[in-house]
C-alpha cells in the first residue's frame, strides 16, 4: 500500500520518535515560471508541541528543483553537497546537525533554521554513513 504523502512519517533516533514531513513551496507562476522555490522539512519530537522547520530556499549557487531532471526533494549547492530530503538517512543527518547547532527537541517552541547552514555537515554524515546512527522507520 503506498504511503500517504501528507501523513507524517516516523523516525526513531536515540530512543526518541520524531514525526517529519517534507513540503515543496513556491510563489504562483509569474510569466509562466514558478519563483521562490523552497523545500521545508518539519520535524517534531512525538508528544511535544515544539517544531523544527528546516528551510532550503533557492538562491545563487543552490538548487531546489521541483522535479525533472532531478528528483523531488533534492537540494544541493555549488560545492557539491546534496541530499534527498525524502530519504530517512538524510532527515536523520539534518536532525543530528540541528541538535549539534543548538536545537533542543524537548523545548515546546517552533524554530526555523536555514537548511543551507546544516547542509555541509549533514551531507558529510551521509557520505560517511554514520554506522553508529541506525535509522529505524515505523
N, CA, C and O atoms as a printed pandas DataFrame, in Angstrom:
     atom_number atom_name residue_name chain_id  residue_number  x_coord  y_coord  z_coord
0              1         N          UNK        A               1    0.849   -1.175    0.000
1              2        CA          UNK        A               1    0.000    0.000    0.000
2              3         C          UNK        A               1    0.894    1.238    0.000
3              4         O          UNK        A               1    1.796    1.335    0.833
4              5         N          UNK        A               2    0.671    2.176   -0.903
5              6        CA          UNK        A               2    1.503    3.384   -0.955
6              7         C          UNK        A               2    1.322    4.260    0.279
7              8         O          UNK        A               2    0.261    4.297    0.903
8              9         N          UNK        A               3    2.397    4.957    0.600
9             10        CA          UNK        A               3    2.375    5.892    1.722
10            11         C          UNK        A               3    1.570    7.118    1.334
11            12         O          UNK        A               3    1.625    7.570    0.191
12            13         N          UNK        A               4    0.822    7.656    2.290
13            14        CA          UNK        A               4    0.075    8.902    2.053
14            15         C          UNK        A               4    1.051   10.064    2.149
15            16         O          UNK        A               4    1.699   10.229    3.183
16            17         N          UNK        A               5    1.175   10.876    1.103
17            18        CA          UNK        A               5    2.196   11.936    1.100
18            19         C          UNK        A               5    2.001   13.013    2.161
19            20         O          UNK        A               5    2.987   13.630    2.565
20            21         N          UNK        A               6    0.801   13.271    2.629
21            22        CA          UNK        A               6    0.561   14.322    3.621
22            23         C          UNK        A               6    0.694   13.813    5.055
23            24         O          UNK        A               6    0.784   14.613    5.986
24            25         N          UNK        A               7    0.708   12.497    5.242
25            26        CA          UNK        A               7    0.788   11.923    6.583
26            27         C          UNK        A               7    2.239   11.966    7.070
27            28         O          UNK        A               7    3.145   11.558    6.342
28            29         N          UNK        A               8    2.467   12.454    8.286
29            30        CA          UNK        A               8    3.844   12.493    8.807
30            31         C          UNK        A               8    4.455   11.097    8.885
31            32         O          UNK        A               8    3.780   10.118    9.206
32            33         N          UNK        A               9    5.731   11.035    8.587
33            34        CA          UNK        A               9    6.483    9.792    8.717
34            35         C          UNK        A               9    7.135    9.784   10.092
35            36         O          UNK        A               9    7.264   10.825   10.736
36            37         N          UNK        A              10    7.545    8.602   10.533
37            38        CA          UNK        A              10    8.196    8.473   11.831
38            39         C          UNK        A              10    9.657    8.098   11.650
39            40         O          UNK        A              10   10.012    7.328   10.757
40            41         N          UNK        A              11   10.493    8.654   12.508
41            42        CA          UNK        A              11   11.913    8.357   12.541
42            43         C          UNK        A              11   12.287    8.130   13.999
43            44         O          UNK        A              11   11.971    8.954   14.857
44            45         N          UNK        A              12   12.956    7.018   14.285
45            46        CA          UNK        A              12   13.417    6.751   15.643
46            47         C          UNK        A              12   14.904    7.064   15.688
47            48         O          UNK        A              12   15.690    6.511   14.918
48            49         N          UNK        A              13   15.282    7.956   16.598
49            50        CA          UNK        A              13   16.680    8.366   16.742
50            51         C          UNK        A              13   17.011    8.466   18.228
51            52         O          UNK        A              13   16.337    9.172   18.979
52            53         N          UNK        A              14   18.038    7.762   18.636
53            54        CA          UNK        A              14   18.476    7.793   20.039
54            55         C          UNK        A              14   17.334    7.491   21.014
55            56         O          UNK        A              14   17.242    8.098   22.080
56            57         N          UNK        A              15   16.471    6.551   20.639
57            58        CA          UNK        A              15   15.384    6.146   21.517
58            59         C          UNK        A              15   14.178    7.056   21.519
59            60         O          UNK        A              15   13.230    6.813   22.266
60            61         N          UNK        A              16   14.184    8.103   20.701
61            62        CA          UNK        A              16   13.060    9.038   20.619
62            63         C          UNK        A              16   12.381    8.899   19.261
63            64         O          UNK        A              16   13.035    8.619   18.256
64            65         N          UNK        A              17   11.074    9.096   19.240
65            66        CA          UNK        A              17   10.315    9.055   17.988
66            67         C          UNK        A              17   10.070   10.485   17.522
67            68         O          UNK        A              17    9.568   11.323   18.272
68            69         N          UNK        A              18   10.429   10.743   16.287
69            70        CA          UNK        A              18   10.201   12.046   15.660
70            71         C          UNK        A              18    9.208   11.859   14.513
71            72         O          UNK        A              18    9.241   10.851   13.807
72            73         N          UNK        A              19    8.335   12.833   14.341
73            74        CA          UNK        A              19    7.441   12.876   13.195
74            75         C          UNK        A              19    8.024   13.881   12.214
75            76         O          UNK        A              19    8.527   14.926   12.627
76            77         N          UNK        A              20    7.964   13.576   10.911
77            78        CA          UNK        A              20    8.515   14.502    9.931
78            79         C          UNK        A              20    7.700   14.518    8.645
79            80         O          UNK        A              20    7.115   13.519    8.227
80            81         N          UNK        A              21    7.692   15.695    8.043
81            82        CA          UNK        A              21    7.044   15.896    6.748
82            83         C          UNK        A              21    7.965   16.732    5.869
83            84         O          UNK        A              21    8.831   17.456    6.361
84            85         N          UNK        A              22    7.766   16.621    4.577
85            86        CA          UNK        A              22    8.514   17.420    3.610
86            87         C          UNK        A              22    7.514   18.059    2.658
87            88         O          UNK        A              22    6.623   17.391    2.133
88            89         N          UNK        A              23    7.672   19.348    2.445
89            90        CA          UNK        A              23    6.794   20.080    1.530
90            91         C          UNK        A              23    7.630   20.932    0.579
91            92         O          UNK        A              23    8.670   21.476    0.951
92            93         N          UNK        A              24    7.146   21.033   -0.658
93            94        CA          UNK        A              24    7.755   21.911   -1.655
94            95         C          UNK        A              24    6.815   23.096   -1.825
95            96         O          UNK        A              24    5.613   22.918   -2.021
96            97         N          UNK        A              25    7.357   24.294   -1.750
97            98        CA          UNK        A              25    6.554   25.510   -1.866
98            99         C          UNK        A              25    7.178   26.428   -2.913
99           100         O          UNK        A              25    8.386   26.393   -3.148
100          101         N          UNK        A              26    6.344   27.240   -3.531
101          102        CA          UNK        A              26    6.825   28.315   -4.404
102          103         C          UNK        A              26    5.701   29.315   -4.614
103          104         O          UNK        A              26    4.523   29.030   -4.400
104          105         N          UNK        A              27    6.117   30.494   -5.040
105          106        CA          UNK        A              27    5.113   31.507   -5.348
106          107         C          UNK        A              27    4.409   31.129   -6.640
107          108         O          UNK        A              27    4.973   30.419   -7.472
108          109         N          UNK        A              28    3.187   31.597   -6.812
109          110        CA          UNK        A              28    2.465   31.291   -8.057
110          111         C          UNK        A              28    3.268   31.749   -9.271
111          112         O          UNK        A              28    4.036   32.709   -9.199
112          113         N          UNK        A              29    3.080   31.054  -10.375
113          114        CA          UNK        A              29    3.836   31.392  -11.592
114          115         C          UNK        A              29    3.671   32.849  -12.017
115          116         O          UNK        A              29    2.574   33.408  -12.011
116          117         N          UNK        A              30    4.807   33.436  -12.387
117          118        CA          UNK        A              30    4.830   34.778  -12.965
118          119         C          UNK        A              30    5.524   34.649  -14.305
119          120         O          UNK        A              30    6.635   34.122  -14.372
120          121         N          UNK        A              31    4.907   35.110  -15.356
121          122        CA          UNK        A              31    5.445   34.957  -16.705
122          123         C          UNK        A              31    5.676   33.492  -17.042
123          124         O          UNK        A              31    6.609   33.157  -17.772
124          125         N          UNK        A              32    4.823   32.614  -16.508
125          126        CA          UNK        A              32    4.924   31.195  -16.828
126          127         C          UNK        A              32    5.925   30.414  -16.008
127          128         O          UNK        A              32    6.040   29.201  -16.187
128          129         N          UNK        A              33    6.667   31.073  -15.100
129          130        CA          UNK        A              33    7.669   30.383  -14.299
130          131         C          UNK        A              33    7.364   30.527  -12.817
131          132         O          UNK        A              33    7.004   31.606  -12.345
132          133         N          UNK        A              34    7.511   29.428  -12.091
133          134        CA          UNK        A              34    7.387   29.497  -10.636
134          135         C          UNK        A              34    8.620   30.190  -10.083
135          136         O          UNK        A              34    9.696   30.131  -10.678
136          137         N          UNK        A              35    8.458   30.845   -8.943
137          138        CA          UNK        A              35    9.608   31.508   -8.343
138          139         C          UNK        A              35    9.629   31.241   -6.845
139          140         O          UNK        A              35    8.643   30.780   -6.270
140          141         N          UNK        A              36   10.764   31.535   -6.223
141          142        CA          UNK        A              36   10.936   31.392   -4.790
142          143         C          UNK        A              36   10.664   29.962   -4.330
143          144         O          UNK        A              36    9.950   29.744   -3.352
144          145         N          UNK        A              37   11.244   28.979   -5.048
145          146        CA          UNK        A              37   11.065   27.572   -4.676
146          147         C          UNK        A              37   11.795   27.287   -3.378
147          148         O          UNK        A              37   12.876   27.820   -3.124
148          149         N          UNK        A              38   11.189   26.441   -2.563
149          150        CA          UNK        A              38   11.803   26.053   -1.301
150          151         C          UNK        A              38   11.292   24.689   -0.890
151          152         O          UNK        A              38   10.160   24.310   -1.190
152          153         N          UNK        A              39   12.148   23.964   -0.199
153          154        CA          UNK        A              39   11.782   22.702    0.433
154          155         C          UNK        A              39   11.772   22.964    1.931
155          156         O          UNK        A              39   12.708   23.562    2.464
156          157         N          UNK        A              40   10.727   22.524    2.609
157          158        CA          UNK        A              40   10.634   22.694    4.056
158          159         C          UNK        A              40   10.459   21.329    4.701
159          160         O          UNK        A              40    9.457   20.643    4.500
160          161         N          UNK        A              41   11.468   20.956    5.485
161          162        CA          UNK        A              41   11.431   19.720    6.261
162          163         C          UNK        A              41   11.009   20.105    7.671
163          164         O          UNK        A              41   11.656   20.934    8.311
164          165         N          UNK        A              42    9.917   19.501    8.163
165          166        CA          UNK        A              42    9.419   19.799    9.500
166          167         C          UNK        A              42    9.572   18.559   10.368
167          168         O          UNK        A              42    9.128   17.471   10.002
168          169         N          UNK        A              43   10.206   18.736   11.525
169          170        CA          UNK        A              43   10.422   17.655   12.491
170          171         C          UNK        A              43    9.779   18.022   13.812
171          172         O          UNK        A              43    9.740   19.189   14.202
172          173         N          UNK        A              44    9.272   16.999   14.497
173          174        CA          UNK        A              44    8.700   17.209   15.824
174          175         C          UNK        A              44    8.962   15.971   16.664
175          176         O          UNK        A              44    8.703   14.848   16.233
176          177         N          UNK        A              45    9.480   16.189   17.870
177          178        CA          UNK        A              45    9.605   15.097   18.821
178          179         C          UNK        A              45    8.191   14.694   19.203
179          180         O          UNK        A              45    7.425   15.526   19.690
180          181         N          UNK        A              46    7.830   13.430   18.990
181          182        CA          UNK        A              46    6.463   12.981   19.242
182          183         C          UNK        A              46    6.061   13.279   20.681
183          184         O          UNK        A              46    6.818   13.023   21.617
184          185         N          UNK        A              47    4.858   13.822   20.842
185          186        CA          UNK        A              47    4.331   14.120   22.158
186          187         C          UNK        A              47    4.623   15.512   22.664
187          188         O          UNK        A              47    4.215   15.862   23.771
188          189         N          UNK        A              48    5.327   16.323   21.875
189          190        CA          UNK        A              48    5.614   17.696   22.296
190          191         C          UNK        A              48    5.005   18.675   21.296
191          192         O          UNK        A              48    4.590   18.284   20.205
192          193         N          UNK        A              49    4.957   19.937   21.675
193          194        CA          UNK        A              49    4.432   20.962   20.785
194          195         C          UNK        A              49    5.495   21.641   19.957
195          196         O          UNK        A              49    5.175   22.426   19.063
196          197         N          UNK        A              50    6.768   21.354   20.238
197          198        CA          UNK        A              50    7.847   22.033   19.537
198          199         C          UNK        A              50    8.037   21.525   18.124
199          200         O          UNK        A              50    7.981   20.321   17.874
200          201         N          UNK        A              51    8.263   22.450   17.196
201          202        CA          UNK        A              51    8.503   22.101   15.799
202          203         C          UNK        A              51    9.832   22.673   15.355
203          204         O          UNK        A              51   10.237   23.754   15.783
204          205         N          UNK        A              52   10.502   21.934   14.489
205          206        CA          UNK        A              52   11.697   22.429   13.822
206          207         C          UNK        A              52   11.398   22.456   12.331
207          208         O          UNK        A              52   11.063   21.432   11.736
208          209         N          UNK        A              53   11.523   23.633   11.734
209          210        CA          UNK        A              53   11.378   23.766   10.285
210          211         C          UNK        A              53   12.753   24.058    9.704
211          212         O          UNK        A              53   13.383   25.062   10.036
212          213         N          UNK        A              54   13.201   23.175    8.841
213          214        CA          UNK        A              54   14.472   23.360    8.149
214          215         C          UNK        A              54   14.117   23.747    6.716
215          216         O          UNK        A              54   13.542   22.954    5.971
216          217         N          UNK        A              55   14.467   24.975    6.345
217          218        CA          UNK        A              55   14.043   25.533    5.061
218          219         C          UNK        A              55   15.232   25.665    4.113
219          220         O          UNK        A              55   16.259   26.253    4.453
220          221         N          UNK        A              56   15.066   25.105    2.923
221          222        CA          UNK        A              56   16.040   25.242    1.848
222          223         C          UNK        A              56   15.401   26.100    0.762
223          224         O          UNK        A              56   14.567   25.616   -0.004
224          225         N          UNK        A              57   15.790   27.372    0.694
225          226        CA          UNK        A              57   15.246   28.294   -0.310
226          227         C          UNK        A              57   16.236   28.414   -1.463
227          228         O          UNK        A              57   17.449   28.423   -1.252
228          229         N          UNK        A              58   15.710   28.505   -2.683
229          230        CA          UNK        A              58   16.594   28.634   -3.837
230          231         C          UNK        A              58   17.363   29.941   -3.774
231          232         O          UNK        A              58   16.915   30.912   -3.165
232          233         N          UNK        A              59   18.511   29.953   -4.402
233          234        CA          UNK        A              59   19.343   31.141   -4.445
234          235         C          UNK        A              59   20.581   30.861   -5.269
235          236         O          UNK        A              59   20.760   29.737   -5.738
236          237         N          UNK        A              60   21.438   31.847   -5.458
237          238        CA          UNK        A              60   22.650   31.655   -6.250
238          239         C          UNK        A              60   23.520   30.530   -5.663
239          240         O          UNK        A              60   23.806   30.517   -4.466
240          241         N          UNK        A              61   23.927   29.606   -6.507
241          242        CA          UNK        A              61   24.786   28.504   -6.085
242          243         C          UNK        A              61   24.042   27.411   -5.328
243          244         O          UNK        A              61   24.668   26.539   -4.726
244          245         N          UNK        A              62   22.718   27.449   -5.355
245          246        CA          UNK        A              62   21.899   26.474   -4.635
246          247         C          UNK        A              62   20.801   25.971   -5.564
247          248         O          UNK        A              62   20.269   26.733   -6.371
248          249         N          UNK        A              63   20.464   24.702   -5.451
249          250        CA          UNK        A              63   19.341   24.219   -6.239
250          251         C          UNK        A              63   18.276   23.581   -5.360
251          252         O          UNK        A              63   18.559   22.837   -4.421
252          253         N          UNK        A              64   17.054   23.905   -5.708
253          254        CA          UNK        A              64   15.866   23.387   -5.031
254          255         C          UNK        A              64   14.868   23.071   -6.148
255          256         O          UNK        A              64   13.892   23.797   -6.335
256          257         N          UNK        A              65   15.113   21.992   -6.884
257          258        CA          UNK        A              65   14.247   21.701   -8.022
258          259         C          UNK        A              65   12.895   21.158   -7.594
259          260         O          UNK        A              65   12.730   20.666   -6.478
260          261         N          UNK        A              66   11.959   21.254   -8.477
261          262        CA          UNK        A              66   10.627   20.738   -8.211
262          263         C          UNK        A              66   10.332   19.478   -8.993
263          264         O          UNK        A              66    9.170   19.086   -9.109
264          265         N          UNK        A              67   11.347   18.835   -9.532
265          266        CA          UNK        A              67   11.128   17.617  -10.316
266          267         C          UNK        A              67   12.215   17.441  -11.342
267          268         O          UNK        A              67   13.382   17.716  -11.063
268          269         N          UNK        A              68   11.848   16.978  -12.551
269          270        CA          UNK        A              68   12.825   16.664  -13.590
270          271         C          UNK        A              68   13.728   17.849  -13.893
271          272         O          UNK        A              68   13.250   18.982  -13.836
272          273         N          UNK        A              69   15.000   17.657  -14.210
273          274        CA          UNK        A              69   15.682   16.380  -14.368
274          275         C          UNK        A              69   16.166   15.774  -13.048
275          276         O          UNK        A              69   16.618   14.629  -13.033
276          277         N          UNK        A              70   16.082   16.508  -11.953
277          278        CA          UNK        A              70   16.459   15.944  -10.661
278          279         C          UNK        A              70   15.194   15.518   -9.932
279          280         O          UNK        A              70   14.085   15.872  -10.332
280          281         N          UNK        A              71   15.367   14.772   -8.885
281          282        CA          UNK        A              71   14.208   14.237   -8.186
282          283         C          UNK        A              71   13.570   15.217   -7.227
283          284         O          UNK        A              71   14.193   16.187   -6.795
284          285         N          UNK        A              72   12.344   14.955   -6.906
285          286        CA          UNK        A              72   11.640   15.720   -5.893
286          287         C          UNK        A              72   12.357   15.528   -4.567
287          288         O          UNK        A              72   12.750   14.415   -4.219
288          289         N          UNK        A              73   12.523   16.617   -3.830
289          290        CA          UNK        A              73   13.183   16.530   -2.528
290          291         C          UNK        A              73   14.687   16.696   -2.573
291          292         O          UNK        A              73   15.329   16.725   -1.524
292          293         N          UNK        A              74   15.270   16.807   -3.762
293          294        CA          UNK        A              74   16.713   17.008   -3.869
294          295         C          UNK        A              74   17.055   18.462   -3.603
295          296         O          UNK        A              74   16.380   19.366   -4.097
296          297         N          UNK        A              75   18.104   18.687   -2.822
297          298        CA          UNK        A              75   18.655   20.016   -2.604
298          299         C          UNK        A              75   20.164   19.896   -2.697
299          300         O          UNK        A              75   20.722   18.837   -2.409
300          301         N          UNK        A              76   20.826   20.969   -3.095
301          302        CA          UNK        A              76   22.275   20.927   -3.190
302          303         C          UNK        A              76   22.860   22.300   -3.409
303          304         O          UNK        A              76   22.150   23.278   -3.645
304          305         N          UNK        A              77   24.198   22.347   -3.321
305          306        CA          UNK        A              77   24.890   23.617   -3.516
306          307         C          UNK        A              77   26.022   23.458   -4.522
307          308         O          UNK        A              77   26.329   22.350   -4.963
308          309         N          UNK        A              78   26.634   24.581   -4.876
309          310        CA          UNK        A              78   27.694   24.592   -5.874
310          311         C          UNK        A              78   28.966   23.892   -5.399
311          312         O          UNK        A              78   29.832   23.574   -6.215
312          313         N          UNK        A              79   29.093   23.649   -4.109
313          314        CA          UNK        A              79   30.266   22.957   -3.567
314          315         C          UNK        A              79   30.123   21.436   -3.662
315          316         O          UNK        A              79   31.032   20.710   -3.260
316          317         N          UNK        A              80   29.009   20.950   -4.183
317          318        CA          UNK        A              80   28.804   19.519   -4.367
318          319         C          UNK        A              80   28.095   18.826   -3.220
319          320         O          UNK        A              80   27.950   17.604   -3.237
320          321         N          UNK        A              81   27.651   19.574   -2.226
321          322        CA          UNK        A              81   26.884   18.989   -1.132
322          323         C          UNK        A              81   25.441   18.820   -1.592
323          324         O          UNK        A              81   24.854   19.740   -2.162
324          325         N          UNK        A              82   24.873   17.648   -1.345
325          326        CA          UNK        A              82   23.484   17.434   -1.740
326          327         C          UNK        A              82   22.839   16.378   -0.852
327          328         O          UNK        A              82   23.514   15.527   -0.273
328          329         N          UNK        A              83   21.527   16.456   -0.762
329          330        CA          UNK        A              83   20.727   15.491   -0.013
330          331         C          UNK        A              83   19.405   15.287   -0.732
331          332         O          UNK        A              83   18.911   16.182   -1.417
332          333         N          UNK        A              84   18.838   14.097   -0.567
333          334        CA          UNK        A              84   17.467   13.848   -0.973
334          335         C          UNK        A              84   16.650   13.855    0.311
335          336         O          UNK        A              84   16.792   12.953    1.137
336          337         N          UNK        A              85   15.818   14.836    0.485
337          338        CA          UNK        A              85   15.083   15.029    1.728
338          339         C          UNK        A              85   13.951   14.026    1.940
339          340         O          UNK        A              85   13.301   14.042    2.985
340          341         N          UNK        A              86   13.709   13.152    0.956
341          342        CA          UNK        A              86   12.743   12.075    1.145
342          343         C          UNK        A              86   13.386   10.874    1.831
343          344         O          UNK        A              86   12.678    9.981    2.298
344          345         N          UNK        A              87   14.709   10.839    1.900
345          346        CA          UNK        A              87   15.406    9.702    2.485
346          347         C          UNK        A              87   15.524    9.859    4.000
347          348         O          UNK        A              87   15.999   10.890    4.477
348          349         N          UNK        A              88   15.099    8.851    4.760
349          350        CA          UNK        A              88   15.198    8.930    6.222
350          351         C          UNK        A              88   16.627    9.182    6.716
351          352         O          UNK        A              88   16.813    9.849    7.733
352          353         N          UNK        A              89   17.620    8.669    6.024
353          354        CA          UNK        A              89   19.007    8.913    6.428
354          355         C          UNK        A              89   19.385   10.381    6.308
355          356         O          UNK        A              89   20.157   10.892    7.119
356          357         N          UNK        A              90   18.853   11.056    5.310
357          358        CA          UNK        A              90   19.095   12.498    5.161
358          359         C          UNK        A              90   18.398   13.271    6.264
359          360         O          UNK        A              90   18.949   14.228    6.806
360          361         N          UNK        A              91   17.178   12.850    6.596
361          362        CA          UNK        A              91   16.438   13.510    7.680
362          363         C          UNK        A              91   17.194   13.324    8.989
363          364         O          UNK        A              91   17.309   14.263    9.777
364          365         N          UNK        A              92   17.712   12.116    9.229
365          366        CA          UNK        A              92   18.468   11.857   10.462
366          367         C          UNK        A              92   19.730   12.717   10.500
367          368         O          UNK        A              92   20.066   13.273   11.546
368          369         N          UNK        A              93   20.432   12.831    9.374
369          370        CA          UNK        A              93   21.646   13.644    9.328
370          371         C          UNK        A              93   21.329   15.114    9.616
371          372         O          UNK        A              93   22.089   15.780   10.318
372          373         N          UNK        A              94   20.221   15.622    9.086
373          374        CA          UNK        A              94   19.820   17.007    9.361
374          375         C          UNK        A              94   19.386   17.181   10.814
375          376         O          UNK        A              94   19.680   18.206   11.430
376          377         N          UNK        A              95   18.694   16.193   11.363
377          378        CA          UNK        A              95   18.317   16.223   12.776
378          379         C          UNK        A              95   19.566   16.311   13.650
379          380         O          UNK        A              95   19.637   17.145   14.553
380          381         N          UNK        A              96   20.545   15.458   13.384
381          382        CA          UNK        A              96   21.789   15.482   14.160
382          383         C          UNK        A              96   22.502   16.825   14.040
383          384         O          UNK        A              96   23.010   17.351   15.030
384          385         N          UNK        A              97   22.539   17.382   12.825
385          386        CA          UNK        A              97   23.200   18.677   12.613
386          387         C          UNK        A              97   22.446   19.792   13.344
387          388         O          UNK        A              97   23.069   20.697   13.898
388          389         N          UNK        A              98   21.116   19.731   13.348
389          390        CA          UNK        A              98   20.326   20.759   14.038
390          391         C          UNK        A              98   20.540   20.686   15.546
391          392         O          UNK        A              98   20.672   21.718   16.204
392          393         N          UNK        A              99   20.575   19.481   16.094
393          394        CA          UNK        A              99   20.826   19.319   17.531
394          395         C          UNK        A              99   22.227   19.813   17.872
395          396         O          UNK        A              99   22.424   20.484   18.885
396          397         N          UNK        A             100   23.206   19.479   17.019
397          398        CA          UNK        A             100   24.577   19.935   17.246
398          399         C          UNK        A             100   24.686   21.461   17.191
399          400         O          UNK        A             100   25.560   22.047   17.830
400          401         N          UNK        A             101   23.794   22.101   16.422
401          402        CA          UNK        A             101   23.832   23.563   16.325
402          403         C          UNK        A             101   22.995   24.244   17.405
403          404         O          UNK        A             101   22.910   25.472   17.441
404          405         N          UNK        A             102   22.370   23.447   18.294
405          406        CA          UNK        A             102   21.686   24.047   19.424
406          407         C          UNK        A             102   20.191   23.806   19.536
407          408         O          UNK        A             102   19.586   24.193   20.536
408          409         N          UNK        A             103   19.569   23.171   18.528
409          410        CA          UNK        A             103   18.132   22.915   18.641
410          411         C          UNK        A             103   17.882   21.899   19.751
411          412         O          UNK        A             103   18.564   20.877   19.837
412          413         N          UNK        A             104   16.903   22.190   20.593
413          414        CA          UNK        A             104   16.546   21.319   21.709
414          415         C          UNK        A             104   15.150   20.751   21.457
415          416         O          UNK        A             104   14.151   21.445   21.647
416          417         N          UNK        A             105   15.081   19.484   21.027
417          418        CA          UNK        A             105   13.795   18.889   20.646
418          419         C          UNK        A             105   12.730   18.919   21.737
419          420         O          UNK        A             105   11.542   18.966   21.420
420          421         N          UNK        A             106   13.118   18.892   23.014
421          422        CA          UNK        A             106   12.144   18.854   24.102
422          423         C          UNK        A             106   11.476   20.204   24.356
423          424         O          UNK        A             106   10.425   20.258   24.995
424          425         N          UNK        A             107   12.067   21.292   23.868
425          426        CA          UNK        A             107   11.505   22.628   24.077
426          427         C          UNK        A             107   10.240   22.800   23.227
427          428         O          UNK        A             107   10.279   22.544   22.023
428          429         N          UNK        A             108    9.126   23.224   23.823
429          430        CA          UNK        A             108    7.874   23.366   23.074
430          431         C          UNK        A             108    7.803   24.677   22.286
431          432         O          UNK        A             108    6.859   25.453   22.436
432          433         N          UNK        A             109    8.800   24.908   21.456
433          434        CA          UNK        A             109    8.864   26.119   20.642
434          435         C          UNK        A             109    8.889   25.740   19.172
435          436         O          UNK        A             109    9.276   24.626   18.820
436          437         N          UNK        A             110    8.481   26.655   18.323
437          438        CA          UNK        A             110    8.654   26.480   16.887
438          439         C          UNK        A             110    9.912   27.224   16.479
439          440         O          UNK        A             110   10.047   28.425   16.715
440          441         N          UNK        A             111   10.827   26.496   15.866
441          442        CA          UNK        A             111   12.112   27.057   15.453
442          443         C          UNK        A             111   12.265   26.846   13.949
443          444         O          UNK        A             111   11.966   25.770   13.431
444          445         N          UNK        A             112   12.735   27.886   13.252
445          446        CA          UNK        A             112   13.020   27.764   11.830
446          447         C          UNK        A             112   14.510   27.969   11.615
447          448         O          UNK        A             112   15.095   28.931   12.112
448          449         N          UNK        A             113   15.118   27.053   10.869
449          450        CA          UNK        A             113   16.554   27.095   10.592
450          451         C          UNK        A             113   16.760   27.136    9.085
451          452         O          UNK        A             113   16.062   26.450    8.337
452          453         N          UNK        A             114   17.718   27.942    8.643
453          454        CA          UNK        A             114   18.129   27.953    7.250
454          455         C          UNK        A             114   18.860   26.640    6.985
455          456         O          UNK        A             114   19.935   26.407    7.538
456          457         N          UNK        A             115   18.293   25.794    6.156
457          458        CA          UNK        A             115   18.861   24.481    5.886
458          459         C          UNK        A             115   20.254   24.514    5.284
459          460         O          UNK        A             115   21.026   23.567    5.439
460          461         N          UNK        A             116   20.578   25.609    4.594
461          462        CA          UNK        A             116   21.894   25.688    3.961
462          463         C          UNK        A             116   23.003   25.710    5.014
463          464         O          UNK        A             116   24.131   25.311    4.722
464          465         N          UNK        A             117   22.705   26.168    6.229
465          466        CA          UNK        A             117   23.696   26.177    7.308
466          467         C          UNK        A             117   23.993   24.759    7.805
467          468         O          UNK        A             117   25.035   24.523    8.416
468          469         N          UNK        A             118   23.099   23.835    7.552
469          470        CA          UNK        A             118   23.250   22.454    8.017
470          471         C          UNK        A             118   23.680   21.493    6.913
471          472         O          UNK        A             118   24.093   20.369    7.195
472          473         N          UNK        A             119   23.585   21.931    5.655
473          474        CA          UNK        A             119   23.776   21.026    4.523
474          475         C          UNK        A             119   25.144   20.356    4.504
475          476         O          UNK        A             119   25.231   19.138    4.347
476          477         N          UNK        A             120   26.200   21.122    4.660
477          478        CA          UNK        A             120   27.544   20.541    4.549
478          479         C          UNK        A             120   27.759   19.435    5.585
479          480         O          UNK        A             120   28.246   18.357    5.244
480          481         N          UNK        A             121   27.401   19.692    6.840
481          482        CA          UNK        A             121   27.581   18.692    7.894
482          483         C          UNK        A             121   26.697   17.473    7.649
483          484         O          UNK        A             121   27.141   16.340    7.832
484          485         N          UNK        A             122   25.455   17.696    7.238
485          486        CA          UNK        A             122   24.536   16.581    7.006
486          487         C          UNK        A             122   24.976   15.746    5.801
487          488         O          UNK        A             122   24.920   14.517    5.843
488          489         N          UNK        A             123   25.410   16.409    4.736
489          490        CA          UNK        A             123   25.871   15.675    3.554
490          491         C          UNK        A             123   27.125   14.870    3.883
491          492         O          UNK        A             123   27.273   13.741    3.417
492          493         N          UNK        A             124   28.024   15.435    4.677
493          494        CA          UNK        A             124   29.236   14.705    5.080
494          495         C          UNK        A             124   28.874   13.483    5.920
495          496         O          UNK        A             124   29.470   12.419    5.755
496          497         N          UNK        A             125   27.906   13.628    6.812
497          498        CA          UNK        A             125   27.468   12.498    7.638
498          499         C          UNK        A             125   26.873   11.396    6.767
499          500         O          UNK        A             125   27.090   10.214    7.031
500          501         N          UNK        A             126   26.130   11.772    5.737
501          502        CA          UNK        A             126   25.544   10.777    4.823
502          503         C          UNK        A             126   26.632   10.076    4.030
503          504         O          UNK        A             126   26.547    8.872    3.790
504          505         N          UNK        A             127   27.651   10.815    3.621
505          506        CA          UNK        A             127   28.751   10.223    2.859
506          507         C          UNK        A             127   29.526    9.240    3.718
507          508         O          UNK        A             127   29.923    8.173    3.249
508          509         N          UNK        A             128   29.741    9.600    4.967
509          510        CA          UNK        A             128   30.481    8.729    5.894
510          511         C          UNK        A             128   29.644    7.541    6.315
511          512         O          UNK        A             128   30.195    6.536    6.763
512          513         N          UNK        A             129   28.324    7.624    6.186
513          514        CA          UNK        A             129   27.458    6.517    6.523
514          515         C          UNK        A             129   27.037    6.461    7.974
515          516         O          UNK        A             129   26.086    5.752    8.303
516          517         N          UNK        A             130   27.700    7.170    8.839
517          518        CA          UNK        A             130   27.422    7.206   10.277
518          519         C          UNK        A             130   26.853    5.883   10.798
519          520         O          UNK        A             130   25.679    5.812   11.163
520          521         N          UNK        A             131   27.706    4.809   10.833
521          522        CA          UNK        A             131   27.230    3.496   11.234
522          523         C          UNK        A             131   26.694    3.444   12.660
523          524         O          UNK        A             131   25.908    2.550   12.974
524          525         N          UNK        A             132   27.090    4.371   13.540
525          526        CA          UNK        A             132   26.603    4.336   14.914
526          527         C          UNK        A             132   25.269    5.069   15.064
527          528         O          UNK        A             132   24.798    5.258   16.186
528          529         N          UNK        A             133   24.657    5.481   13.963
529          530        CA          UNK        A             133   23.347    6.115   13.996
530          531         C          UNK        A             133   22.394    5.367   13.062
531          532         O          UNK        A             133   22.108    5.852   11.968
532          533         N          UNK        A             134   21.898    4.195   13.472
533          534        CA          UNK        A             134   20.978    3.474   12.599
534          535         C          UNK        A             134   19.655    4.221   12.459
535          536         O          UNK        A             134   19.231    4.944   13.360
536          537         N          UNK        A             135   19.029    4.031   11.332
537          538        CA          UNK        A             135   17.736    4.662   11.054
538          539         C          UNK        A             135   16.663    3.593   11.177
539          540         O          UNK        A             135   16.770    2.520   10.584
540          541         N          UNK        A             136   15.636    3.892   11.945
541          542        CA          UNK        A             136   14.504    2.975   12.081
542          543         C          UNK        A             136   13.245    3.690   11.643
543          544         O          UNK        A             136   12.988    4.825   12.044
544          545         N          UNK        A             137   12.468    3.021   10.820
545          546        CA          UNK        A             137   11.198    3.583   10.359
546          547         C          UNK        A             137   10.053    2.765   10.916
547          548         O          UNK        A             137   10.177    1.561   11.140
548          549         N          UNK        A             138    8.933    3.442   11.136
549          550        CA          UNK        A             138    7.717    2.756   11.598
550          551         C          UNK        A             138    6.578    3.113   10.689
551          552         O          UNK        A             138    5.457    2.646   10.892
